[in-house]
C-alpha cells in the first residue's frame, strides 16, 4: 500500500470515528419525554392544575433549575382528561403510541385512573398515579407498571378513624357513589374496626347531589337506637357542600351526631371556619411539614403566585421527585430497569420521605391529625397539627393479590 493510500485510509477511519462519536452523543442527548394527564378543565380542574404546577416545580427543584437529568432534557407533554374515563384512556394511549413518552403521570379522578391502568400495561410503560385515591388502583385493578405517589383511600380512611374514633364509637360514612367515595367508605370502615368502633354503614349518593335532607334523615334513623359517641365521616370531591348543609341542621346539638371530614384544599378550608375545633386527618397543609423541599416549595410558590402551595401542588412535586430519583438511580428510562429501581425506592417529597412498597407500588407516607382553628387574619379554618400519624401506624392493606 502506498503512503498516499495509507494516509487516505487513516483520514477515512478518523472521519468514521468522529461520526460514530457524534452519533453516540446525539443518542445520549435524546430528550426524556414525560406525559402528564390531568383534569385541566371541568369540575376537578382546580385539583388538576395544582398537580401540573407542582409537577413542573418539582422537576425544577430536583434538577436544580436545569430541567435535565443524566445530561438529557426533560420534556413535559400535558393532556386534559376532562375528568372523563374515555378521554383519559384516549389521551394516555396517544401519549404512549404517538408521542412515544418514556413514562406518564396522573390523573386526578379515580374513575379516569381505573380506565387508564390497562393502557400502561398494554404499552409496557410506567404510569405514576397522582393524585387519584381509590384503593383499587393499587389493589384489584393494579398491574406491575403502576406506581402511586398519591395517598390511597386507606390513608384517608384509617387516619381519620385514628383521629376521631375510640373504642365503642358508632360510625357511618357519607360519600359519592363512585370509585373514590366507595373506596373511602370501605377504608373508613376498616379504620373504625381497627380502633374498636362499631361501623353502621354508609350513605352513597350521586356525584352531583346538592340536597342532603333525605340522606341526613336516614342517618339519624340509623343512629336512633344507639347511645354514646356517634360520628359520620364525610368523603366528598367537588361541589355540593354536604358537610356545610348538614351541619347547619345542628346534628350534634339535636341528635348527638358529629359530622366531620378530613383535610382539603385551601379554597374548601374557608368553610372550616364555621366548624372550629373539628378534628380529622389531612394529607397536607403547607405549614405542617418541616423539611428543605417543602420550605423551597412554600417560598417559591408564594413568590410566583402570591399564595401558598396546596394539597395537589405538593402531590405533583412528590411525583416529580419520584420520576427524577428513579431515572437517576436506573441510569435511564428503560421500563424494566425503572421498575426494578422503584420497587422499595425511597424519595423525598414536601411531606418528607416516602417509599414505594414493593408488593403494590403504593407510596407509604405519613398523615396529620389536625384540629381546625380560626386564627387572626386568616379567612379559613387552619388545620393545626395535633400529631403525625405514621405510615406504620396505619398498616395500609395490600389488596392486589
N, C-alpha and C positions, 0 to 999 in steps of 0.2 A: 504493500500500500504506500503510495506516495505521501510525502509530507503534506502536500496540499489537500489530499483526500482525508488524511488523518485530522487535519485542522477542521475541515468541513464536518467530519463526524463528531468531533468534540463540541463544535458550535451547536449542532443539531441536538445532541444529548443535553447540553446546558439549557437550551430553549425548552426541551421537553420537561426537564426537571422543574424549571421555573413555572411552566404551565400547570404541572401537577401540584406544585406548592400553592399556586394561586387558586386552583380548583379546590384544594383541601380547605384553604382559608375561607372561600366562599361558602363551602358546606358548613363550616363551623359558625359562620356568621348568619346562618338561616334564622329567621325570626321564630320566636316561640309564640304560637297563637293560642290565646285562651278565650273561649266563648263564655259570655255571661248571659243567662236567660233570666228575666225578671219581670215583675208587674210594673211596667213603666207607664201604664195607663190603667184606668178602671178603678174599682173600689179599693184595691190594695196598693195603689201606686205610691202612696207615701212610704210604705214599707220597702217597696222595690227600689225606689230612687235612693233611699238611705243605704240600702245594701250596695248598690253600684258605687255611690260616693265612698263608702267605707272600703270597698274592694280596691278602688283606684288609689286612695290614700294609703292603704296597706301596702300595695306594691311599691309606692314611693318610699315609704318608711323602710321596707325590707331591702330595697336596692340602693338606699342612701341617695335617692333622687335621680339615679341614672336610668331607671326603668330597664335595666339589663341584668341578666343572670347568666353566668358562665360565658360572658362575652357576647351574648345574644340578646337582641332587643325583644321585649315583651310587648306584643300587640294584643289589645283587648277588643273583641268584637261583641257589641251589645245587641241584644234582641229582646223585643217586647212579647211576652206571652199573653198579654191582655187578660191574665188570670183565667184563661180557658185551656183545659187539658188538651184539646185537639190542636190548638195553636202552639202550645208549649212543645208538644211532640213534633210538630212540623218544623218549628224553628231550630230545635236541637238537632233533628235529622239533617237539616240544611247546613248547620254549622259543622257537623262531622263529615258529611258527604261532599258538600260543595266548597266549603271554606277550609276543610281539612285542618280544623283546630286540633291542637295536641291534647287538650282536656277542656272540661267545661265546669261552670259554677252556677248554682241556682236550683230551683226557682223559689218564689215566695209561698205559693199555695201548695198545700199538701196534696190536693187533688191533681194539680198540674204535675207535681213531682212524681206521683204514682204513675201517671201516663208516660213520663219520661224515662223511668228506670229501665224498661226493656230496650230503649234506644241505645243507652250506654253499652248494654250487653251485646246488642246487635253489631255495633261498630268496634267493640272491644276498646273503648276509650273511657277514661275516668270521668265521672260526674261527682263533683263535691257539692253536696246538698246544703244550701244556705239560703234562706232561713226556715224552710218547711219543717214542721214539727212532728207530724204524725208518726207514732212509734212504728207503724207498719213499714215505713220507708227503710229502716234498718232492721225490720222484723220479717214478716211473712212475704213481703214484696221485694226484699233485698236481693241483689246479686253482687258478685265479688268486685265489680267495677264501681260500686257506690261507696263513697265516704261521706260522712256528715260532720261539719264543724258546728252546725246549729245544735242547740239542746233538743232533746226529743220530749214527747208528751210525758214520759215518766219523770224527767227532771222537773217539769212544771207540777204534775200531779202529786208526786211524792213529797217534794219540798214544801208545797202548800199544805199538805196534810201534817208534815212535821211542824210547820209554823202555827197551825191553828187547831189541830185535833189532839185530844188527850184520851186516855182510857175512859170508855163509856160515852164518848161524844157520839151523837146521832148526826149523820151527814148525808147530803144529797148533792147532785150536780145539776146545773142548768147550762146547756150548751147547744151549739148549732149542729144540725143533723147532717154532718158530712165528716170527712176523714179527720180533720183537726179536732172538732168537737167530740166525736165519739171516742177517739183515742185518748183525749184529755180526760173524759169521764171515766174510762177504764183505768187510767193511770191513777186518778184521784181515789178511786175505789180501792186499789191495791195499797195506796198510802194510808188510807183510813184504817184498813185492816192491819197493816203493819204497826200502826200506832195504838191499836187496841180499841178503835172506834167501831161503830155499827153503821154500815152503809145501807141506806134505804132505797137507793135507785136514782134515776136521773130523768130530767125533762129534756128531750131532744127536740129542737124547734127548727123550722125552716130558716135558711141562711138570712133572709131579709125580714125576719119578724120585727115588728115595731110595737105591737100590743101584747103586753105580758100579763094582763089581768087573769086570763083563764089558766095559764101555767102556774101563776102565783097561787091561785085558789087551790089547784091540785096539790101543790107542795104543802100548803098549810094543812090540808086534809090528811096528807100522808103523815105529818108530824103529830097530829092531834092526840094520839093515844100515848105519846112518849113524854116522859119528864126528864129534865136535865139539860145539858149543853146541846144546842142544835145549830148546825151550820149548813150553809149552801154555798158551794164553790161555783162561781160564775166563770165560764170559759167562753170567750166571745172574741171574734175578729171583725173589724169594720164597724158600721153604724148600728143604730137601734137603741143604744143606751139602756140595756136591760137592768144593769145594777142601779143606775140613777133612778129609773122609773119605779123599780120595785122598792128601793129604799125610801122613796117618797111616800110609800104606803105604810111606813113605820112598822116593818115586820118584827124588829127587835122589841119595840115598845109594846106592841099589841099581841104578838104571838111568841115572843122569846126566841125568834129565829134570826141568826146573824148571817146575812148575805154578804159575802166577801169575794175578792178576786186577787190575783197576783199582780205583779208589776206590769207596766205598759209603756208605750211611747210618751214623750213629753206632752204632746197635744192632749192625749187621753188623761194625763195626770191632772189636768185642770179640774176635772170632775171630782178628783180625790180630795180636793179642798173642802168638799161638802161632807167628807167621811173621815174627819180627823180621828186618829187612833185606830183606824182599821189596820189589821195585821195580815200579812201574807208573805209570799216569797217571790222574788224577782230574779230575772236573768241578768239584768244590767241596769245600773244608774251611774252616770258619769263620775259622780263624786265618791263612789264606794271603792272601786279597786285602786290599790296603791302600787303602781309599777311604772317603769320607764315608758313602755309602749302606750299605756293609757294617758300618761302625762303628756306625751307628744301629741296624741290624738286630740285631747281636750284643747291644748294650746293652739294647735294648727286649725282646728275646726272653728274655734272662737275667732281666730284671726281672719279666716277666709269667709265664714258665713255669719259671723256675729251671733252665733248660737252654739250651745254645747252639742257634742255628738249624742246620738240617740241609740235606742235598742239595736236597730238593724245596721246602723253605721258600724258599731262595734263588731257585729257579726260578719259584715263584709270584710272588715280588716282581719278578723280571725281566718277567714277563708284565704285571703291573700297571703297571710303568713304561712299557712299550710302549703300553698302552691309553691312559694319560693323556697321554703325549707326543704320540701320534698325534691324539687328539681336539683337543688344544690347537693343534697345527700345522694341522690340517684345518679348524679352527673349526666343528666339529660332528661328527655321526655319519653323514653321508651316505656310503654304502659306496664309491662311485666316488671321492669326494674322499679318503677314508681310504686306499684302495689307492694312489692317486697319491702321497699323502703318505708312506706307509710304505715304498714301494719305494726302497731306498737310505737309509732313515732310520737315523740313529744314536740310541741312547738309553742311559741309564745303568742299570747293574744292580749287584747286590752283587759281581759278578765284574769290574766295570769296564765299559768301553764295549762295546756290541755294535752290529752293523749288519745290517739286513735286506738280503740280496743281492737285487738287482732281478730276476734271472733266475728264481729259485725261491722267494724269500721266506724262505730259511733265514737265521737269525741266526748270523753268523760270530762266533766267540768263542775266547778262549784256553783252553788246558787246562794241567794242572800235573803235571809229572814229580815223583813223590814216592818216598821210601823209608820204609817202616814202622818206627817206633821205639817201644820201650817206655820211657815216661817216668815218673818218680816221681809217685805219687798220681793216675795216670790208669789206668783199668781197661780200656783198649782200645789197640790199636796206632795210634799217631799218624802220620798221613801228613805227614812233614816235607818241605817243598819242596826239591827239587834244582834245578829251573829251570822257568821259564814256557815252555810250548810255544805259540808264537804261532799265530793263525788262518792267517796267510800261510804259515807253515812246513808246515802240514798239507795245504794245497792240496785242500780239500774238493771232490769232483767235483760237477758239475751233471748231473743224470740225468733231468730232466723233458722232454727234447726227443726 
